[in-house]
Amino acid sequence: MNENVVKFRRPEKKPEPPVKKPRGPLPGWVPWAALVAIAVAIYVVQQSGWLGG
C-alpha cells in the first residue's frame, strides 16, 4: 500500500528582494518641509513689501 503514496516536497521559496530604502540620508518628510519653508518665505517677502506690489 505504501507504493501508491506520492510524497510531496514543499516548493522552495525564493528569497524576498531587499526593501528599497529612501535614497540618501534624508527622511521622506524633508522635501515637503522645504516646500513649506519656501512658501512661508515667499509669503513673508510679499507681506513685507520687498517685491513691490
Buried (B, 14 or more C-beta within 10 A) or exposed (E): EEEEEEEEEEEEEEEEEEEEEEEEEEEEEEEEEEEEEEEEEEEEEEEEEEEEE
